[in-house]
Amino acid sequence: MKRKTRWPIYLIIGLIITFIAFTVPLPYYIEVPGTAEDIRKVLLVNNQPDQEEGSYQFVTVGVKHARLVDLMYAWLTPFTDIHSAKEMTGGSSDTEFMRINQFYMETSQNMAKYQGLKTAGKEIELKYLGVYVLTVTDNSTFKGVLNIADTVTAVNDKTFESSKEMVDYVNSQTLGDKVKVTYQEDGKVKTAEGKIITLENGKNGIGIGLIDRTEVSSDVPIRFSTAGIGGPSAGLMFSLSIYTQIADPTLRNGRVIAGTGSIDRDGNVGDIGGIDKKVVSAAKKGATVFFAPNNPVSEEAKKANPNAKSNYDTAVEAAEMIKTDMKIVPVKTLQDAIDYLKNNP
């Protein structure tokens, strides 16, 4: 009799576990191959559609707040990574994380406009307005004062021409020193005082994550339509597309060309995350060339992971794993990508 009456209990338990597995978010995220998209869908240069054959593809990574079923999928699927919430968002909520990535995209677009037009020989002005606050560490004396989207414009009444100048100045201060920050919040200029603390990397600072806030102006109209897409990693391909349409319309010569990497005001291509997944997405889209950042692994990254590889090496490994004929091309600057396409038509 007991065996006959237990099955409803097992069924109920099974249904509860299944419900939890499919609905309850866990403190983890999974990262999967996203999509490769034609840049013409999101970029219009000089009010003229790009009608040349072939395409430039920007590549995305899919990020999802994980449930138990997602973790099971990730354990069984190649090119799918699991990250803790702390690793992925730095402790930000999903909404804050999306907002942060929008700031990265805004900066990426401005740098792409600047580099693409400047390299094409066009006049363009780039103004540095300060830095967006992206995160504030728990031990920062500005915790609860500075918030996401505030713009820091000066430190100790000193203004700067780049975020690097600001960071270098703050790093040079002595631990425990008082420091005054001038910032904009909701259009209002405010000041706050705090102290220099020791950061996780051992350097001195005020404990904020930041990114440049910039503004560009040019006679060449450039319009982006990237709602719902965030992050800095399309900077190289945006720059390349803008340059091509202005200076060398036939540069891609009918090819489907993908790539990834951030871009800075000097045209340097920066490292990004998830490049193995982007290789997979680009190969599925039929790309024949994939540009990958080729910067040396930093000492900080080596300390955190002795087996850390450069973006380029990781991309080559991924291409070999999926047995694609797509050419992985190492680049350190926008000009490297332009030169490769010119020299390998």
C-alpha positions as CSV (number, residue, x, y, z in Angstrom):
1,M,0.0,0.0,0.0
2,K,2.8,2.4,0.9
3,R,4.4,2.1,-2.6
4,K,1.2,2.8,-4.3
5,T,0.6,6.0,-2.3
6,R,4.1,7.5,-2.7
7,W,4.1,8.3,-6.4
8,P,1.9,11.5,-6.0
9,I,4.5,12.8,-3.5
10,Y,7.4,12.1,-5.9
11,L,5.4,13.7,-8.7
12,I,4.8,16.8,-6.6
13,I,8.5,17.0,-5.6
14,G,9.5,16.6,-9.3
15,L,7.2,19.3,-10.4
16,I,8.5,21.7,-7.7
17,I,12.1,21.0,-8.8
18,T,11.3,21.5,-12.4
19,F,9.5,24.7,-11.6
20,I,12.5,26.0,-9.7
21,A,15.0,24.9,-12.4
22,F,13.1,26.8,-15.1
23,T,12.1,29.9,-13.2
24,V,14.3,30.8,-10.2
25,P,17.3,33.0,-11.1
26,L,20.6,32.1,-9.5
27,P,23.6,34.4,-8.6
28,Y,25.2,33.4,-11.9
29,Y,25.2,34.4,-15.5
30,I,25.9,32.4,-18.6
31,E,27.7,33.8,-21.6
32,V,27.0,32.2,-25.0
33,P,27.7,33.0,-28.7
34,G,25.5,35.9,-29.8
35,T,24.9,37.2,-33.3
36,A,26.9,38.7,-36.2
37,E,25.1,41.6,-37.6
38,D,25.6,43.8,-40.7
39,I,26.7,47.2,-39.5
40,R,24.5,48.8,-42.1
41,K,21.5,47.9,-39.9
42,V,22.7,50.2,-37.2
43,L,24.9,52.9,-38.9
44,L,24.2,55.5,-41.5
45,V,27.1,57.7,-42.7
46,N,26.6,61.1,-44.4
47,N,22.9,60.2,-45.0
48,Q,23.9,57.8,-47.7
49,P,23.3,54.0,-47.5
50,D,26.3,51.8,-48.0
51,Q,25.4,49.8,-51.1
52,E,28.8,48.2,-51.8
53,E,28.9,44.4,-52.0
54,G,29.9,42.4,-49.0
55,S,29.5,43.6,-45.4
56,Y,31.2,44.5,-42.2
57,Q,29.8,42.5,-39.2
58,F,29.9,43.5,-35.6
59,V,29.6,40.5,-33.3
60,T,27.9,40.2,-30.0
61,V,27.9,37.8,-27.0
62,G,24.7,36.7,-25.4
63,V,24.5,37.2,-21.6
64,K,21.7,35.7,-19.5
65,H,20.9,35.7,-15.8
66,A,21.1,31.9,-15.2
67,R,18.6,29.5,-13.8
68,L,19.4,25.9,-12.9
69,V,18.5,24.7,-16.3
70,D,20.8,27.3,-17.9
71,L,23.7,26.1,-15.8
72,M,23.0,22.5,-16.9
73,Y,23.0,23.7,-20.5
74,A,26.3,25.6,-20.0
75,W,28.1,22.5,-18.5
76,L,27.2,20.4,-21.5
77,T,27.8,23.0,-24.3
78,P,31.1,24.2,-25.7
79,F,31.8,28.0,-25.9
80,T,29.4,28.6,-23.0
81,D,30.8,30.1,-19.8
82,I,29.4,30.5,-16.3
83,H,30.3,33.6,-14.3
84,S,29.3,34.7,-10.9
85,A,27.2,37.8,-10.5
86,K,30.1,39.6,-9.0
87,E,32.4,38.7,-11.9
88,M,29.9,39.7,-14.5
89,T,28.2,42.8,-13.1
90,G,30.5,43.9,-10.2
91,G,27.5,43.7,-7.9
92,S,25.2,45.9,-10.0
93,S,21.6,44.9,-10.6
94,D,20.5,43.7,-14.1
95,T,19.1,47.2,-14.8
96,E,22.3,48.9,-13.7
97,F,24.4,46.5,-15.7
98,M,22.4,47.3,-18.9
99,R,22.8,51.0,-18.2
100,I,26.5,50.7,-17.7
101,N,26.8,48.9,-21.0
102,Q,24.9,51.7,-22.7
103,F,27.5,54.1,-21.5
104,Y,30.2,51.9,-22.9
105,M,28.4,51.9,-26.2
106,E,28.0,55.7,-26.3
107,T,31.7,56.2,-25.7
108,S,32.5,53.5,-28.3
109,Q,30.4,55.3,-30.9
110,N,32.0,58.6,-30.2
111,M,35.5,57.2,-30.5
112,A,34.5,55.4,-33.7
113,K,33.2,58.6,-35.2
114,Y,36.4,60.4,-34.2
115,Q,38.8,57.7,-35.5
116,G,36.8,56.8,-38.6
117,L,36.5,60.5,-39.8
118,K,40.0,61.5,-38.7
119,T,41.6,58.6,-40.5
120,A,39.6,59.5,-43.6
121,G,41.0,63.0,-43.4
122,K,37.9,64.7,-42.3
123,E,37.6,67.5,-39.7
124,I,36.1,66.3,-36.4
125,E,36.3,67.7,-32.8
126,L,36.3,65.5,-29.7
127,K,35.5,67.1,-26.4
128,Y,36.3,65.4,-23.1
129,L,33.6,66.2,-20.6
130,G,34.8,64.1,-17.7
131,V,34.1,60.5,-16.7
132,Y,30.8,58.6,-16.2
133,V,30.7,56.8,-12.8
134,L,29.9,53.2,-13.5
135,T,30.5,51.6,-10.1
136,V,31.5,52.6,-6.6
137,T,33.3,50.1,-4.4
138,D,32.0,49.2,-1.0
139,N,35.0,50.7,0.8
140,S,35.0,54.0,-1.1
141,T,34.3,57.0,1.0
142,F,32.1,58.2,-1.9
143,K,29.8,55.2,-1.5
144,G,26.2,56.6,-1.3
145,V,27.4,59.9,-2.7
146,L,28.4,59.2,-6.2
147,N,26.0,57.1,-8.3
148,I,25.8,55.4,-11.7
149,A,25.6,58.1,-14.5
150,D,27.1,60.9,-12.4
151,T,29.9,62.7,-14.3
152,V,33.1,63.5,-12.4
153,T,34.5,66.7,-14.0
154,A,37.4,67.6,-11.6
155,V,39.4,66.3,-8.7
156,N,40.8,68.8,-6.2
157,D,39.6,71.5,-8.6
158,K,41.9,70.1,-11.3
159,T,40.4,69.3,-14.7
160,F,41.8,66.8,-17.2
161,E,42.0,66.0,-20.9
162,S,41.4,62.3,-20.5
163,S,40.3,59.7,-18.0
164,K,43.9,58.4,-17.9
165,E,45.1,61.8,-16.7
166,M,42.5,61.8,-14.0
167,V,43.3,58.3,-12.9
168,D,47.1,59.0,-12.9
169,Y,46.6,62.1,-10.7
170,V,44.4,60.2,-8.2
171,N,46.9,57.3,-8.1
172,S,49.6,59.8,-7.2
173,Q,47.9,60.9,-4.1
174,T,48.9,59.6,-0.6
175,L,46.7,57.0,1.2
176,G,44.3,58.8,3.5
177,D,44.7,62.2,1.9
178,K,41.5,64.2,1.7
179,V,40.2,64.7,-1.9
180,K,37.4,66.8,-3.3
181,V,35.4,65.6,-6.3
182,T,33.4,67.9,-8.5
183,Y,30.6,66.1,-10.4
184,Q,27.3,66.5,-12.2
185,E,24.2,64.8,-11.1
186,D,20.9,65.3,-13.0
187,G,22.3,68.4,-14.6
188,K,23.4,70.0,-11.3
189,V,27.0,70.7,-10.4
190,K,27.9,69.3,-6.9
191,T,31.1,68.7,-4.9
192,A,31.9,66.0,-2.3
193,E,34.9,65.3,-0.1
194,G,36.3,61.9,0.7
195,K,39.6,60.1,1.2
196,I,42.2,58.2,-0.9
197,I,41.9,54.5,-0.3
198,T,43.7,51.4,-1.5
199,L,42.1,49.7,-4.5
200,E,41.9,46.0,-5.3
201,N,44.9,46.3,-7.6
202,G,47.0,47.8,-4.8
203,K,47.0,51.3,-6.2
204,N,45.6,54.4,-4.5
205,G,42.3,55.8,-5.7
206,I,38.8,56.9,-4.8
207,G,37.1,53.6,-5.6
208,I,35.0,54.3,-8.7
209,G,34.7,52.4,-12.0
210,L,34.7,54.9,-14.8
211,I,34.6,55.5,-18.6
212,D,35.2,58.7,-20.6
213,R,32.3,60.9,-21.3
214,T,32.9,62.6,-24.6
215,E,31.2,64.6,-27.3
216,V,32.0,64.8,-31.0
217,S,31.1,67.3,-33.6
218,S,31.6,67.2,-37.4
219,D,30.1,68.4,-40.6
220,V,29.7,64.7,-41.7
221,P,26.4,63.4,-40.1
222,I,26.7,59.9,-38.6
223,R,23.7,58.2,-37.0
224,F,23.7,55.0,-34.9
225,S,20.6,53.0,-34.1
226,T,21.8,50.6,-31.4
227,A,18.9,50.4,-28.9
228,G,19.3,47.2,-26.8
229,I,22.9,46.7,-27.7
230,G,25.6,47.6,-25.2
231,G,29.3,47.4,-24.6
232,P,32.5,48.9,-26.2
233,S,33.5,45.9,-28.4
234,A,32.1,47.2,-31.7
235,G,34.4,50.2,-31.8
236,L,36.9,48.8,-34.3
237,M,34.3,47.7,-36.8
238,F,32.3,50.9,-36.4
239,S,35.5,52.9,-37.1
240,L,36.4,50.7,-40.1
241,S,32.9,51.1,-41.6
242,I,32.9,54.9,-41.2
243,Y,36.4,55.1,-42.7
244,T,35.5,52.9,-45.7
245,Q,32.3,54.8,-46.6
246,I,34.1,58.2,-46.5
247,A,37.6,57.4,-47.9
248,D,37.6,54.0,-49.7
249,P,34.1,52.6,-50.5
250,T,35.5,49.4,-52.2
251,L,37.9,48.5,-49.4
252,R,36.1,45.3,-48.4
253,N,35.8,44.2,-52.0
254,G,32.7,42.1,-51.7
255,R,33.9,40.2,-48.6
256,V,32.0,39.5,-45.4
257,I,34.4,40.8,-42.7
258,A,33.8,40.5,-39.0
259,G,35.9,41.6,-36.0
260,T,35.9,42.9,-32.5
261,G,37.8,45.2,-30.2
262,S,37.3,48.6,-28.6
263,I,38.8,51.8,-30.0
264,D,40.4,54.7,-28.3
265,R,41.1,58.3,-29.4
266,D,44.6,57.3,-30.7
267,G,43.2,54.5,-32.9
268,N,44.4,51.6,-30.6
269,V,42.3,48.5,-30.5
270,G,41.5,47.3,-27.0
271,D,40.9,43.8,-25.7
272,I,37.3,42.5,-25.1
273,G,35.7,39.5,-23.4
274,G,34.1,36.5,-25.0
275,I,36.1,36.5,-28.2
276,D,35.9,32.7,-28.7
277,K,32.1,33.0,-28.8
278,K,32.4,35.9,-31.3
279,V,34.5,33.7,-33.6
280,V,31.8,31.1,-33.5
281,S,29.1,33.7,-34.4
282,A,31.1,35.2,-37.2
283,A,31.9,31.8,-38.8
284,K,28.2,30.9,-38.8
285,K,27.5,34.1,-40.6
286,G,30.0,33.3,-43.4
287,A,32.7,35.8,-42.6
288,T,36.0,35.1,-44.3
289,V,38.1,37.6,-42.2
290,F,37.9,38.2,-38.5
291,F,39.9,41.0,-36.9
292,A,41.1,40.2,-33.3
293,P,42.9,42.5,-30.8
294,N,46.6,41.4,-30.5
295,N,47.8,43.0,-27.3
296,P,50.1,41.3,-24.8
297,V,48.6,39.8,-21.7
298,S,49.0,42.3,-18.8
299,E,50.9,41.4,-15.7
300,E,47.8,41.9,-13.6
301,A,45.9,39.3,-15.8
302,K,48.8,36.9,-15.5
303,K,48.7,37.1,-11.7
304,A,45.0,36.4,-11.7
305,N,45.4,33.6,-14.3
306,P,48.8,32.2,-15.2
307,N,47.3,30.6,-18.3
308,A,45.7,33.8,-19.6
309,K,46.0,34.2,-23.4
310,S,45.7,37.2,-25.6
311,N,42.5,37.9,-27.5
312,Y,44.2,36.9,-30.8
313,D,45.5,33.5,-29.4
314,T,42.1,32.7,-27.9
315,A,40.4,33.5,-31.3
316,V,42.9,31.3,-33.2
317,E,42.1,28.4,-30.8
318,A,38.4,28.8,-31.2
319,A,38.7,28.9,-35.0
320,E,40.7,25.7,-34.9
321,M,38.2,24.0,-32.6
322,I,35.3,24.7,-35.0
323,K,37.4,24.0,-38.1
324,T,36.6,27.2,-39.9
325,D,38.5,28.6,-42.9
326,M,37.9,32.1,-41.7
327,K,41.1,34.0,-41.4
328,I,41.9,35.3,-37.9
329,V,43.8,38.6,-38.4
330,P,45.7,40.2,-35.5
331,V,45.4,44.0,-35.1
332,K,46.6,46.5,-32.7
333,T,45.3,49.6,-34.4
334,L,42.5,50.7,-36.8
335,Q,45.3,51.3,-39.4
336,D,46.4,47.6,-39.1
337,A,42.9,46.5,-40.2
338,I,42.8,49.1,-43.1
339,D,46.3,48.0,-44.3
340,Y,45.3,44.3,-44.2
341,L,42.3,44.9,-46.4
342,K,44.3,47.0,-48.8
343,N,47.1,44.5,-49.1
344,N,44.9,41.4,-49.3
345,P,42.1,42.4,-51.6
